[in-house]
């Protein structure tokens, strides 16, 4: 099998190709930026380039995108060109070349305004059926690209799986107030409760999606670490996360205190990965409980793959007030 991976110089693209190399799977990696894991440099907005790269390809993993960190530095047209036209070019070339599986990396950011409940309301239980209300051009274009994938399955029988990933990047949080309040490792561990996935688990979900695409046809899955919470916890999560968590992990407070860490007081949403676990057979390893076990044993709770990929950044320049400028 020959797999085309877009965004091969990015976090997820590199992680996927590292895994393919370990299993001696044939691949082609394409990206605007050269890297050890990019075999062909070029842009997915160029239809001729995409057509050329698609020859002999059996499956596509499309991770290339303009991200939220680009919202303040790129135009709406840039997002349309890359996230929509680029995806359309890939889908059309995949259909023409008889590709058997197309896996599209989307984002939980498409849920947008649904992720912020009104004051006094319970945290939101986010599943694949939750309505998407994008709040910026990033979310709009990712949501529209999901619809393109569905259209190509409906009209052209191209098996397409959409994976809506939560955050897996190792970069610091974009909000200065959050960076000042929490140690970075502390914050990322907190996020495993509701909005983070380790990149190794994300890679495994993509490879399973290739295997299952033919039988599934079209499907969307949330790819996020398994949360320990249930729907009965949602109201309490809005005002007493430590109290809810202490009932599930009685020793978490002592572990946190030994490191001078803090648990956030409130959580606004919980991403539910049940469908991916059942239908893809996905078995994410890295979650809050796993991380606590690692801390008890004095180990790093990150996967080896996440450490190998490391921090990349999203811009060539360095910004004074954070990892990237924020513009919702």
C-alpha positions in Angstrom: 0.0 0.0 0.0 1.2 3.5 -0.9 -0.1 6.3 1.3 0.0 10.0 0.5 0.4 12.2 3.5 -0.1 15.9 3.2 1.4 18.3 5.7 4.4 15.9 6.2 6.5 18.6 7.7 3.9 19.4 10.4 3.4 17.8 13.8 0.9 15.1 12.8 2.2 14.6 9.3 5.7 13.9 10.6 4.3 11.6 13.4 2.4 9.6 10.8 5.4 9.2 8.5 7.7 8.2 11.4 5.1 5.4 12.1 4.9 4.4 8.5 8.7 4.1 8.3 8.7 1.9 11.4 6.2 -0.5 9.6 8.0 -0.2 6.3 4.9 1.2 4.6 5.4 2.9 1.3 4.5 6.6 1.4 4.8 10.0 -0.3 5.0 13.1 1.9 4.1 16.5 0.5 4.4 19.9 2.2 5.2 23.5 1.4 8.2 23.3 3.7 11.0 20.8 3.2 11.9 18.4 5.9 13.3 14.9 6.5 9.8 13.5 6.1 8.7 15.4 3.1 9.5 13.7 -0.2 8.0 16.3 -2.5 7.8 20.0 -1.9 4.8 21.9 -3.2 1.3 23.3 -2.5 -2.0 21.4 -2.5 -3.5 24.5 -4.1 -1.8 23.6 -7.3 -4.0 21.0 -9.1 -1.3 19.9 -11.4 1.1 19.2 -8.5 -1.6 17.2 -6.6 -2.5 15.2 -9.7 1.2 14.3 -10.2 1.7 13.2 -6.6 -1.5 11.1 -6.6 -0.3 8.6 -9.2 -0.1 5.1 -7.7 -1.5 6.1 -4.4 -3.9 3.7 -2.5 -4.8 5.9 0.4 -4.6 9.6 1.4 -4.1 11.1 4.9 -4.8 14.8 4.5 -3.4 16.7 7.5 -2.2 19.9 5.7 -4.1 23.0 6.7 -3.9 26.5 7.8 -4.6 26.4 11.6 -6.1 28.7 14.2 -2.6 30.2 14.8 -2.8 31.5 11.3 -6.1 33.4 11.7 -4.4 36.6 12.7 -1.6 36.4 10.1 -3.4 35.1 7.0 -6.4 36.3 4.9 -9.7 34.7 4.6 -8.7 33.9 1.0 -5.6 32.1 2.2 -7.8 29.8 4.3 -10.2 29.3 1.4 -7.3 28.4 -0.9 -5.6 26.0 1.4 -8.3 24.4 3.4 -11.1 24.3 0.8 -9.5 24.4 -2.7 -6.6 22.3 -1.5 -8.9 19.7 -0.1 -11.0 19.7 -3.3 -7.9 19.2 -5.4 -7.0 16.2 -3.4 -10.5 14.7 -3.4 -10.8 15.1 -7.2 -7.3 13.6 -7.8 -8.1 10.7 -5.4 -11.3 9.9 -7.2 -9.6 10.1 -10.6 -6.8 7.8 -9.5 -9.0 5.2 -7.8 -7.8 5.9 -4.3 -9.5 3.4 -1.8 -9.5 5.5 1.3 -9.3 9.3 2.1 -8.8 10.3 5.7 -9.3 14.0 6.5 -7.9 15.6 9.6 -10.4 18.1 10.9 -10.7 19.7 14.3 -13.0 19.9 17.3 -12.7 23.7 16.8 -15.5 23.4 14.2 -17.9 23.2 17.1 -17.0 26.8 17.9 -19.7 28.6 19.9 -21.2 25.3 21.1 -18.1 24.9 23.3 -19.0 27.8 25.6 -22.2 27.2 27.6 -24.1 30.1 29.2 -23.2 31.0 32.8 -24.8 28.5 35.2 -25.4 25.9 32.5 -23.7 22.5 32.6 -20.6 21.7 30.6 -21.3 20.6 27.1 -21.2 16.9 26.2 -19.6 17.1 22.7 -20.3 14.2 20.3 -20.2 13.9 16.6 -23.9 14.8 16.6 -23.3 18.2 18.3 -24.1 21.1 16.0 -21.1 22.9 14.5 -21.1 26.7 14.9 -17.7 27.8 13.8 -16.5 31.1 15.2 -13.6 32.0 12.9 -12.5 31.4 9.3 -10.4 28.3 10.4 -13.5 26.6 11.8 -15.6 27.6 8.8 -13.2 26.2 6.2 -12.6 23.0 8.2 -16.3 22.4 8.5 -16.9 23.1 4.8 -14.1 20.7 3.9 -15.8 18.0 6.0 -18.9 18.5 3.8 -16.7 18.2 0.7 -15.6 14.8 1.9 -19.1 13.7 2.5 -20.1 14.9 -1.0 -17.4 12.9 -2.6 -18.5 9.8 -0.8 -22.2 10.4 -1.7 -21.7 11.3 -5.3 -18.5 9.4 -6.2 -18.3 6.6 -3.7 -14.9 7.7 -2.5 -14.6 6.3 1.1 -13.9 9.3 3.4 -13.3 9.3 7.1 -13.2 12.7 9.0 -11.2 12.7 12.2 -12.0 15.7 14.4 -8.9 15.9 16.6 -8.6 17.9 19.8 -5.3 19.7 20.5 -2.1 17.6 20.4 0.5 20.4 19.7 3.2 20.8 22.3 3.5 24.6 22.0 2.6 26.8 24.9 -1.0 28.1 25.2 -1.8 31.2 23.2 -3.4 33.0 26.2 -1.0 34.9 28.4 -3.2 34.7 31.5 -3.2 30.9 31.2 0.5 30.6 30.6 1.1 32.8 33.7 -1.2 30.7 35.9 -0.2 27.2 35.0 3.0 25.4 34.5 3.0 24.2 30.9 3.1 20.5 31.8 0.5 21.0 34.4 -1.9 22.7 31.9 -1.4 19.9 29.3 -2.2 17.2 31.9 -5.3 19.1 32.9 -6.4 19.2 29.2 -6.4 15.4 29.0 -9.6 15.6 31.0 -11.5 17.2 28.2 -9.6 18.6 25.2 -6.2 17.0 24.4 -5.0 13.8 22.7 -1.4 12.5 22.5 -0.1 12.5 19.0 0.7 8.8 19.1 -3.0 8.0 19.8 -4.0 10.5 17.0 -1.7 8.7 14.5 -3.2 5.3 15.4 -6.7 6.7 14.8 -5.6 7.8 11.3 -4.1 4.4 10.4 -7.2 2.6 11.7 -9.4 5.0 9.6 -7.5 3.8 6.5 -8.3 0.2 7.3 -11.9 0.8 8.0 -12.8 3.4 5.3 -13.9 0.8 2.8 -16.5 -0.7 5.1 -17.6 2.5 6.8 -17.9 4.6 3.6 -18.3 8.0 5.3 -18.0 8.8 9.0 -16.9 11.5 11.4 -15.1 10.7 14.7 -13.9 12.8 17.6 -10.3 12.0 18.4 -9.6 13.1 22.0 -8.2 11.4 25.1 -10.9 9.3 26.9 -12.4 11.5 29.6 -13.1 10.1 33.0 -16.3 12.1 33.4 -19.9 11.1 32.7 -22.9 13.2 31.7 -24.0 13.2 35.4 -20.8 15.3 36.2 -21.5 18.1 33.7 -23.1 20.6 36.0 -20.6 20.1 38.8 -17.7 20.5 36.2 -18.8 24.1 35.8 -18.0 25.1 39.4 -16.0 22.3 41.1 -13.7 20.3 38.9 -11.4 19.4 41.8 -14.3 18.0 43.8 -15.5 15.9 40.9 -12.0 14.7 40.1 -11.2 13.8 43.7 -14.0 11.2 43.7 -12.6 9.5 40.6 -8.8 9.8 41.5 -8.6 10.2 45.3 -4.8 10.6 45.3 -4.6 13.2 42.4 -4.5 16.1 44.9 -1.4 14.8 46.7 0.3 14.2 43.4 -0.5 17.7 42.2 0.5 19.3 45.6 3.9 17.5 45.4 4.6 19.4 42.2 2.9 22.7 43.2 0.4 22.1 40.4 -3.2 23.3 40.2 -6.4 21.9 38.8 -8.6 24.3 36.9 -11.8 25.2 38.8 -14.1 24.9 35.8 -14.5 23.0 32.5 -16.8 24.1 29.8 -16.9 21.0 27.5 -16.1 17.3 27.4 -15.1 15.6 24.1 -16.6 12.1 23.8 -14.6 9.6 21.8 -16.9 6.6 22.2 -17.8 6.3 18.6 -14.1 6.1 17.5 -13.4 3.5 20.1 -16.3 1.3 19.1 -16.4 1.8 15.3 -12.7 2.2 14.5 -11.5 -0.1 17.2 -9.4 2.8 18.5 -7.7 2.2 21.8 -6.2 5.5 23.0 -3.6 4.9 25.7 -2.8 8.4 26.9 -5.4 9.9 29.2 -5.5 11.6 32.6 -5.5 8.2 34.5 -2.5 7.0 32.6 -0.6 10.3 33.2 -1.3 10.1 37.0 0.2 6.6 37.0 3.3 7.9 35.2 3.7 10.7 37.7 3.4 8.2 40.6 6.2 6.2 39.0 8.4 9.3 38.2 7.9 8.9 34.4 7.1 11.3 31.6 3.5 10.9 30.6 4.1 11.9 27.0 4.5 9.2 24.3 8.0 8.7 22.8 6.5 9.8 19.4 5.3 13.2 20.8 8.8 13.8 22.2 10.5 12.9 18.9 8.3 15.3 16.9 8.6 18.1 19.5 7.8 21.7 19.1 7.6 23.2 15.6 5.8 26.5 15.8 3.4 27.8 13.2 5.2 30.8 11.9 8.8 31.5 10.8 8.9 34.7 12.9 8.9 35.0 16.7 6.1 37.0 18.4 6.6 39.2 21.5 3.5 38.4 23.4 3.0 34.7 22.8 3.6 31.7 20.5 1.3 33.4 17.9 -1.0 36.4 17.8 -4.6 35.7 18.7 -7.5 36.9 16.6 -10.8 35.0 17.0 
